[in-house]
């Protein structure tokens, strides 16, 4: 094989490998106050193919990391864990946002201060682990303003 063909083939293989990964972007969390033991993280996940599942994560700021969703139950919106993980369809973008799917930080080791950042490692069923930097926002920083859903009423 000629060198040029090898270089082209290598480039195609790298492009295919990059497509197979899940890409996380725009990761952010709401600030918390002392006494809150959990917090939500939101982001966009873009999945190449094949389909994958976000199954959990870890972060130095919390004792554990779970995947949660909000569901309507008896006329009330409530949060529940997704022990099977969050399915990520092939070639689609999944948004983790307030009132929907989110990553739950449980057992916060200290309050999440507005303006700070912390690492969050995401674990997938197939794709390699990925560490993202999460930006902590105050309510005035959040897009859409006025939506203040706090997590201090949860018993984890």
SVG drawing of the C-alpha trace seen along z (x, -y; Angstrom):
<svg xmlns="http://www.w3.org/2000/svg" viewBox="-53 -38 57 40">
<polyline fill="none" stroke="black" stroke-width="0.4" points="0.0,0.0 1.2,-3.5 1.8,-5.9 -0.9,-8.3 -3.5,-5.5 -2.5,-4.6 -2.8,-8.2 -6.3,-8.5 -7.4,-5.1 -6.1,-6.2 -8.0,-9.4 -11.2,-7.6 -10.8,-5.2 -10.2,-8.1 -13.3,-9.9 -15.4,-6.8 -14.1,-6.3 -14.8,-9.9 -18.4,-9.6 -19.0,-6.6 -18.4,-8.7 -20.9,-10.6 -20.1,-14.3 -21.1,-16.3 -21.4,-20.1 -22.7,-23.1 -22.5,-21.4 -23.8,-23.5 -25.2,-23.2 -27.3,-25.4 -25.5,-26.8 -26.5,-25.3 -26.6,-26.7 -25.2,-25.2 -27.4,-22.4 -28.4,-21.2 -27.0,-17.7 -27.8,-17.3 -27.7,-19.3 -28.6,-18.8 -26.3,-19.0 -27.6,-19.8 -26.0,-19.5 -26.4,-18.4 -25.3,-14.9 -24.8,-14.3 -24.4,-10.7 -22.9,-9.4 -23.8,-5.7 -24.5,-3.2 -27.1,-3.8 -25.7,-4.1 -26.8,-4.7 -25.6,-7.1 -25.3,-4.9 -23.8,-7.1 -20.8,-9.1 -18.5,-10.4 -17.3,-13.7 -15.0,-14.8 -17.7,-17.2 -20.2,-14.5 -20.4,-11.1 -22.3,-9.6 -23.7,-10.5 -27.0,-9.2 -29.1,-9.7 -32.6,-11.1 -35.8,-12.2 -38.9,-14.2 -42.2,-12.4 -45.8,-13.3 -47.4,-11.1 -50.9,-11.8 -50.9,-15.3 -47.5,-16.1 -44.1,-16.4 -41.6,-14.2 -38.1,-13.2 -36.9,-9.6 -33.7,-7.7 -33.1,-5.9 -31.2,-2.8 -31.1,-1.4 -29.6,-4.7 -30.6,-7.2 -30.9,-5.8 -29.0,-7.9 -30.4,-7.1 -27.9,-6.9 -27.3,-10.2 -29.4,-12.3 -29.0,-15.0 -30.4,-14.5 -30.9,-17.5 -30.5,-17.2 -32.4,-20.2 -34.4,-21.5 -37.7,-19.6 -36.4,-16.7 -33.5,-14.4 -30.5,-15.4 -27.4,-14.1 -27.9,-14.2 -25.0,-14.9 -25.8,-13.2 -24.0,-13.8 -22.4,-17.1 -19.1,-17.6 -19.5,-21.4 -22.0,-23.9 -21.6,-24.5 -20.6,-28.2 -21.9,-30.3 -19.0,-31.1 -17.0,-28.0 -16.3,-24.9 -15.9,-21.3 -15.1,-18.1 -17.8,-15.4 -16.9,-12.1 -19.8,-10.6 -20.0,-6.8 -21.6,-5.2 -22.5,-1.6 -20.3,-1.5 -18.5,-4.8 -15.4,-5.6 -15.8,-7.6 -15.7,-11.4 -14.9,-14.1 -16.5,-17.5 -16.1,-20.8 -19.3,-21.9 -20.0,-25.6 -22.0,-26.5 -24.6,-29.2 -26.7,-31.5 -30.4,-31.8 -29.7,-35.1 -27.2,-33.3 -29.7,-30.6 -31.2,-30.9 -34.9,-31.4 -34.6,-33.3 -37.4,-32.8 -37.3,-29.0 -36.1,-28.1 -36.4,-24.4 -34.5,-23.4 -33.7,-19.9 -33.7,-20.3 -37.0,-18.4 -35.5,-15.1 -34.8,-12.3 -31.8,-10.4"/>
</svg>
